[in-house]
Amino acid sequence: MKGPVLCSRQGPLRGAFEVPGDKSVSHRALLFSALATSPSKVRGLLEAEDVGATRKAVEALGAVVRDEGAFVVVEPPERLSEPGDVVDCGNSGTSLRLLCGVLSAVPGLSVLTGDASLRRRPVRRVLEPLRRMGAVLHARDGDRVPPVVIRGGPLRGTRHVLEVASAQVKSALLLAGLFADGETTVVEPAQSRDHTERMLRGMGVNLKVDGLSVTVAPGRPRGGTVEVPGDISSAAFFLCAGAGLAGSEVTARNVGLNPSRTGAVEVLEAMGARLRVSNRVDDGEPRGDVTVTSAPLHGTTIEGALVPRLIDELPVLMVLATQAEGRTVIRDAKELRVKESDRLAAMGEALAAAGAKIELFEDGCAIDGPTPLRSVSVRTRLDHRVAMSMAIAQLFMSGGEVRLDDVACVATSFPSFFGILDRLAGGSA
């Protein structure tokens, strides 16, 4: 789906649904398999533009990737090779930042770039710690934004203490550590998503976790089978709608329940949502079915160590806060300023235009509810989560409409979003 879209659906939402594979796990499954000593089979890989960028990148490094029925098979090269051309990461910040770590150790010259949105996203906080390991990297505008030029070479293990919890920065450093001389340690101020640690350990890498500290020893992963659960960040759009729309009940099937990613579920419970988890399985990446039934909601506070565990879900939680009784306060979320767009500004602008009572801070916002929302035209700023969040906001407009100026960006992470939304809403337009 491309171009502008007019949303005019009616709630409630009812039914079960499956979301595509987790985007974070999918990126890592492809990249780590390309670093392995033997082939891997990945089941449930997300088919979306962002993950497609990682697939093309690992092929540029010499890996062979092919589809075999329900699996994607990755045959790693004996030795990673210098890409023969500029690597285009599209809109995927995960691809670019993790590749910075890997390519720092690949002899030769590599260039990473992306679309107009990605070329505005900050990279200095990845480049600077990699340089302390001996990497040679440069970026545009005083090392602030891509493209990134990398001269690969020998690396040394280093202890890094991060000022901001970031799974992407942490993962880039751990991946560089696989090729370094000596151990590499990353210490975070709060827990960020831990898919990298879980997957590397499952692939036989010597990795130790001690509280907020992660240490990796040099060595390549071994191949195997990787199961990708459904993406909790994608499911959150419908779980939030189901929690706030009277008469709704929705079930997300086979969705990832990694504790470093379930902050949104905890917030829904704190707001009074009726929620249950069933069919839970824990085989490295926990998964299960999550059912939400509508209930009266009240405001809550989202801050501190909780924020890195739901950073991608904050836009749709901002929408839900407009329908909750009382005040919802979000703090410590300055990271939202440097996503595909400045999501605090984008969501603040859209919700205020729709009639929400919202006050923006540099690191968050305060929203008072419940507030009736009205029709609005939304500038998505090429940000998939802004587009999808405001499509959910339209459900809370009694007879109102949301005009989204461009929804092509949704294909970067969740191509089936509008189809699932139509089905849960009974097929209304």
C-alpha positions in Angstrom: 0.0 0.0 0.0 1.5 3.3 -1.1 0.5 7.0 -1.0 -2.1 8.7 1.1 -4.8 6.6 2.9 -8.1 7.6 4.5 -8.8 5.5 7.7 -12.5 5.3 8.6 -12.9 1.9 10.4 -15.3 1.2 13.2 -14.6 -0.8 16.4 -14.7 -2.9 18.3 -11.9 -5.3 17.4 -12.5 -9.0 17.9 -10.7 -12.2 16.9 -7.3 -13.9 16.9 -4.4 -12.9 14.7 -0.7 -13.7 14.1 1.8 -11.0 13.5 4.9 -11.5 11.3 8.2 -12.6 12.7 10.0 -10.3 15.2 12.0 -7.7 13.4 14.8 -7.6 15.9 15.2 -11.4 16.0 15.0 -11.6 12.2 17.9 -9.2 11.6 20.0 -11.0 14.1 19.1 -14.5 12.7 20.4 -13.5 9.3 23.5 -11.7 10.4 24.6 -14.1 13.0 24.0 -17.1 10.7 26.3 -15.3 8.1 29.0 -15.2 10.7 28.7 -18.9 11.7 30.9 -21.9 11.0 28.1 -23.9 9.4 24.7 -23.4 7.7 21.6 -22.3 9.6 17.9 -22.6 9.0 15.6 -19.8 10.1 11.9 -20.3 10.5 9.4 -17.4 10.8 11.7 -14.8 9.3 10.0 -11.4 8.9 9.4 -10.6 5.2 9.6 -6.8 5.2 11.8 -4.2 3.7 14.1 -3.7 6.8 14.9 -7.4 7.1 15.4 -7.5 3.3 18.1 -4.9 3.7 20.0 -7.2 6.1 19.5 -10.1 3.8 21.1 -8.2 0.9 23.9 -7.1 3.2 24.9 -10.6 4.3 24.8 -11.7 0.7 27.2 -8.8 -0.1 29.5 -10.2 2.6 29.6 -13.6 0.8 26.8 -15.5 2.4 24.3 -17.5 0.3 20.7 -17.1 1.4 17.9 -19.1 -0.1 14.3 -20.0 0.7 13.4 -23.6 1.4 9.8 -24.0 2.2 9.1 -22.6 5.6 12.8 -22.0 6.2 15.3 -19.5 5.0 18.7 -21.2 4.8 21.9 -19.2 5.3 25.2 -20.7 4.2 28.0 -18.6 5.6 31.2 -17.9 3.7 34.4 -19.4 5.0 35.7 -15.9 5.5 33.7 -12.6 5.3 34.7 -10.6 2.3 34.8 -6.8 1.6 31.4 -5.8 0.0 31.9 -5.1 -3.7 29.6 -2.1 -3.6 28.0 0.4 -1.2 25.7 -1.5 1.2 22.2 0.2 1.2 20.5 -0.4 4.5 17.2 1.3 3.4 15.3 2.5 6.4 16.9 0.0 8.8 18.9 1.5 11.6 19.4 -2.0 13.1 21.1 -3.2 9.9 23.4 -0.2 9.7 24.5 -0.2 13.3 25.0 -3.9 13.7 27.0 -4.0 10.4 29.2 -1.2 11.7 30.4 -3.7 14.4 30.9 -6.6 11.9 32.5 -4.6 9.1 35.0 -3.0 11.5 36.8 -6.4 11.5 36.5 -7.2 7.8 39.6 -6.2 5.9 39.0 -3.7 3.1 36.8 -0.7 2.6 33.0 -0.8 3.3 30.4 2.0 2.9 27.0 1.9 4.6 24.2 4.2 3.6 20.4 4.2 3.6 17.3 6.1 2.6 16.7 9.8 3.4 15.3 9.0 6.8 18.2 6.7 7.8 20.7 9.3 6.6 19.4 11.6 9.3 19.7 9.2 12.2 22.7 9.5 14.6 25.6 7.1 14.5 28.3 8.8 16.6 27.4 6.7 19.7 28.2 3.6 17.7 31.3 4.9 16.0 33.1 6.2 19.1 33.1 3.0 21.2 34.1 1.0 18.1 37.1 3.3 17.6 38.2 2.5 21.2 38.5 -1.1 19.9 40.8 0.1 17.1 38.2 0.4 14.4 38.5 3.0 11.7 35.2 4.6 10.8 34.0 8.0 9.5 30.6 9.5 8.9 29.0 12.6 7.4 28.5 15.9 9.1 31.2 15.5 11.7 30.6 11.8 12.2 27.0 12.5 13.1 25.0 10.8 10.4 25.4 8.2 7.6 26.8 7.3 5.2 29.5 5.5 7.2 32.9 4.6 5.7 34.7 1.7 7.4 38.3 0.5 7.0 38.3 -2.9 8.5 41.2 -4.2 10.5 42.4 -5.8 13.8 40.4 -5.0 16.9 41.1 -5.2 20.6 38.7 -6.3 23.3 37.5 -3.3 25.4 35.2 -2.6 28.3 32.4 -0.2 27.3 30.2 1.7 29.8 27.2 3.1 27.8 25.5 6.3 28.9 22.2 5.2 27.3 20.7 1.7 27.1 20.7 0.7 23.5 20.4 -2.8 22.1 21.7 -1.7 18.8 24.9 -0.2 20.2 25.4 -3.1 22.6 25.0 -5.6 19.8 27.4 -3.8 17.4 30.1 -3.9 20.1 29.5 -7.5 21.0 29.7 -8.5 17.3 32.9 -6.6 16.9 34.1 -8.5 20.0 33.7 -11.8 18.2 36.7 -10.8 16.1 38.7 -8.8 18.7 41.9 -9.8 20.5 40.6 -10.5 24.1 37.2 -10.2 25.8 34.8 -7.4 25.1 32.4 -6.1 27.9 29.4 -3.8 27.5 27.8 -2.3 30.6 24.4 -0.6 30.3 22.6 1.8 32.7 19.4 -0.3 32.2 18.3 -3.5 30.6 17.8 -3.2 26.8 16.4 -6.0 24.6 18.7 -9.0 24.9 18.0 -10.9 21.7 21.7 -10.7 20.8 22.8 -12.3 24.1 20.3 -15.1 23.8 21.0 -15.9 20.2 24.8 -15.8 20.4 24.7 -18.0 23.5 22.4 -20.4 21.8 24.8 -20.6 18.8 27.6 -21.6 21.1 29.4 -18.3 21.6 31.3 -17.9 25.0 29.1 -15.1 26.4 28.5 -14.2 30.1 25.8 -12.0 31.5 26.2 -10.5 35.0 23.4 -8.1 35.8 23.7 -5.2 33.3 27.1 -6.3 32.1 27.7 -8.6 29.1 31.0 -10.1 28.2 31.9 -11.9 25.0 35.0 -13.9 24.0 36.3 -14.0 20.4 34.9 -16.8 18.3 32.4 -17.5 15.5 28.9 -18.8 16.2 27.9 -22.3 15.1 25.0 -22.8 12.7 21.7 -24.5 13.6 18.0 -23.8 13.6 16.6 -20.4 14.7 12.9 -19.9 15.5 11.6 -16.4 15.1 8.5 -15.6 17.3 5.8 -13.1 16.3 6.8 -9.5 16.9 5.4 -8.1 20.2 6.0 -4.6 18.9 3.7 -5.3 16.0 1.1 -7.0 18.2 1.0 -4.0 20.5 -1.0 -2.0 18.1 -3.9 -4.4 18.3 -3.5 -5.2 22.0 -3.7 -1.5 22.8 -6.8 -1.0 20.6 -8.4 -4.1 22.2 -7.7 -2.8 25.7 -9.3 0.6 25.1 -12.2 -0.1 22.6 -15.4 -1.1 24.4 -16.6 -4.6 23.4 -13.2 -5.7 22.1 -11.3 -8.9 22.7 -8.2 -9.8 20.6 -5.6 -12.6 20.9 -2.1 -12.3 19.5 -0.9 -15.9 18.8 2.6 -17.2 19.1 4.0 -13.8 20.0 7.4 -13.2 21.6 7.4 -12.8 25.4 11.1 -12.0 25.9 11.1 -10.2 29.3 13.3 -7.4 27.8 10.5 -6.7 25.3 7.2 -7.1 27.4 7.2 -3.6 28.9 4.1 -2.7 26.9 2.2 -5.7 28.4 3.1 -4.6 31.9 1.9 -1.0 31.1 -1.4 -2.4 29.8 -1.8 -4.3 33.1 -0.9 -1.2 35.1 -3.6 0.8 33.2 -6.2 -1.8 34.2 -6.4 -3.9 31.0 -7.8 -7.4 31.3 -5.0 -9.6 30.0 -4.0 -13.2 30.0 -1.1 -15.3 28.6 -1.6 -18.9 27.5 0.3 -21.6 25.5 3.6 -20.3 26.8 6.8 -21.9 25.4 10.3 -21.1 26.4 13.0 -22.3 23.9 15.5 -19.5 24.0 13.0 -16.8 22.9 9.9 -17.2 25.0 6.6 -17.0 23.2 2.9 -17.6 23.8 -0.7 -16.3 23.1 -1.7 -12.9 24.6 -5.4 -12.1 25.0 -6.6 -8.6 25.9 -10.3 -7.8 26.7 -11.5 -4.2 26.9 -11.9 -2.6 30.3 -12.0 0.9 31.9 -8.4 2.2 31.8 -6.6 4.7 34.0 -3.4 6.7 33.6 0.0 5.5 34.7 3.7 6.5 34.7 6.2 5.1 32.2 9.8 5.9 33.1 13.3 4.7 34.1 14.3 1.1 33.3 10.9 0.3 31.8 11.4 2.6 28.8 14.1 0.6 26.9 11.7 -2.4 27.2 8.9 -0.7 25.2 10.6 2.1 23.3 8.9 1.1 20.0 5.5 0.7 21.6 5.4 4.2 23.1 3.7 5.9 20.1 0.6 3.6 20.3 0.7 3.8 24.1 0.4 7.6 23.7 -2.7 7.0 21.7 -4.2 4.7 24.3 -3.4 7.3 27.1 -5.8 9.7 25.5 -8.6 7.2 26.4 -7.5 6.5 29.9 -8.9 8.2 33.0 -6.5 10.6 34.5 -2.9 11.5 33.6 -0.3 9.3 31.9 3.3 10.5 32.1 6.2 9.3 30.0 9.7 10.2 31.0 13.3 9.1 30.2 12.2 8.5 26.5 14.5 11.0 24.7 15.5 8.1 22.5 12.2 8.7 20.7 13.7 11.9 19.3 16.2 9.9 17.1 14.1 7.1 15.7 12.9 7.1 12.0 11.4 10.5 12.9 11.3 12.6 16.1 8.4 10.4 17.3 7.6 12.6 20.3 7.2 15.6 18.0 5.3 13.7 15.3 2.9 12.0 17.7 2.5 15.2 19.8 1.6 17.1 16.7 -0.9 14.5 15.4 -2.6 13.9 18.7 -2.9 17.6 19.6 -4.5 18.2 16.2 -6.9 15.4 16.9 -8.0 17.1 20.2 -5.8 15.3 22.7 -4.6 17.1 25.9 -0.9 16.5 25.6 2.2 18.3 26.9 5.5 17.5 25.4 8.8 17.4 27.3 12.3 17.0 25.9 12.3 13.3 27.2 8.6 12.5 27.1 5.1 13.8 27.5 2.0 14.1 29.8 -1.4 13.1 28.4 -4.7 13.8 30.2 -7.8 11.7 29.4 -10.2 10.5 28.5 -10.5 12.8 25.6 -12.8 12.4 22.5 -10.6 12.5 19.4 -11.6 14.1 16.2 -10.8 13.7 12.5 -7.3 14.8 11.5 -4.8 14.8 8.7 -1.4 13.3 9.7 2.0 13.8 8.4 3.7 10.4 9.0 7.2 11.7 8.3 7.9 8.4 6.6 7.7 6.7 10.0 5.9 3.4 10.1 5.1 3.5 13.8 3.6 7.0 13.5 1.4 5.8 10.6 0.2 2.7 12.4 -0.4 4.4 15.7 -2.6 7.1 14.1 -4.5 4.4 12.2 -5.3 2.9 15.7 -6.2 6.4 17.0 -8.9 6.6 14.3 -10.7 3.7 15.9 -11.3 6.0 19.0 -13.0 8.7 16.8 -16.7 8.3 16.8 -17.4 8.6 13.1 -14.1 10.4 12.6 -11.4 9.9 10.0 -7.7 10.0 9.8 -5.9 10.9 6.6 -2.4 9.5 6.5 -0.2 11.3 3.9 1.9 8.3 3.1 1.7 4.7 4.4 4.4 3.1 2.2 6.7 3.2 5.2 4.5 0.5 6.9 6.1 -2.0 4.6 9.4 -1.6 6.4 8.2 -3.6 9.4 4.6 -4.8 9.1 3.2 -5.2 5.5 0.1 -7.0 6.7 -0.9 -4.4 9.3 -3.9 -2.9 7.4 -5.2 -6.3 6.4 -5.2 -7.6 10.0 -6.8 -4.4 11.2 -9.6 -4.7 8.6 -10.2 -8.3 9.6 -10.4 -7.6 13.4 -12.7 -4.6 12.7 -15.0 -6.8 10.7 -13.7 -5.7 7.3 -14.9 -2.1 7.5 -13.0 0.3 5.3 
